[in-house]
C-alpha cells in the first residue's frame, strides 16, 4: 500500500464530509449485471467498511454526514446506531438506490418519505438531509425538490454540477441554492464541490475523481476553493472505496472496471491524509446558517 501523502498546512474554513453508505454491488454502473433482485446473493461488507471509516474519524473527533440507504438500515441497524452514537449526522440516500428520473413523482415521494421514517426509527434522531442515488436530480426533474420538501427534508445534496456520462447538471449553481427561487422556502440544494478555472468547471468533490487525481492536485483544488474563493465544499466517498478486498464483479466493461477498482488500495491512506489536511464537519453544522441553525 502506498504511503500517506505528506502533511500540509490546514485551511481554517470547515468543509462538509459526507459518506454514501451503500454496498459495493449497489453502484449504478453495476445495474446491468446485478439487479436489485440479486443483491442478497452477494457478501455484505458494510459492517467492516463503514466501521473502518468510523475508526478513522474517531481519533481526530471528526464528524461527518452519512447518507444511508433504507435497504442498509434494515439489515444493519447496529451500524446505524453506532453512526449516531459517535456523533455523526444521519441522512437519507433513498430506500434502494433507484435513480430519481426512473421514478414517478408519487413513487419518489413515497421512497423519500419511507427512507426518512425508517432511518429515524432505527437511529432515534431526526433526519433532515437527502442525497439522490447517483446525483440523479437535474433540470429535467426539478419536481423532485418539491417532493423532498413534502417528505419532510430541509436540505438536499443531490446535484454534482458537472458533465458526466452517468450524472451531472453542468449548468447548476456551484453554491447552495433554493430550487424554488425563494430563500428559506422548501429544501435548499447544497451541491458537491467543483472548481471554476478559465471558464470551465472541474470536479473535485470526491468519489472516483479523488482516487484518479494525484493527492497533491486534490489538495491544491481545495486550497483554491477554500482560500481563493472563501467557500466551504462538500466532499463525498463510499465505504467500498476503502475495501480493496471486495469481491470482483464479472461481466462489466473495461471503463466500469477501471472506474470502480482504480487505486482502492491507496484510498485508506489518502482519506487519512485528507482528514489531517482539511477541516471537516457534518453537513448540518457546516451549513447551519442556511438551515435555520440546524445541528
Secondary structure, DSSP 8 states (H G I E B T S, - for coil): ----------EEEEEEEEEEE--GGGSGGGTTTS-GGGGGGS---HHHHHHHHHHHHHTTT---EEEE-HHHHHH-HHHHHHHHHTT-EEEE--SS---GGGS-HHHHHHHHHHHHHHHHHHH-S---EE--GGG---GGGTHHHHHHHHTT-SEE-----S--SS---TTS-SS-EETTSSTTSS-EE----EEEETTEEEE-SBTHHHHHS-HHHHHHHHHIIIIIS----EEEEEGGGG-TTS---SS--HHHHHHHHTTHHHHHHHHHHHHHHEEEE-HHHHTGGGGTS--
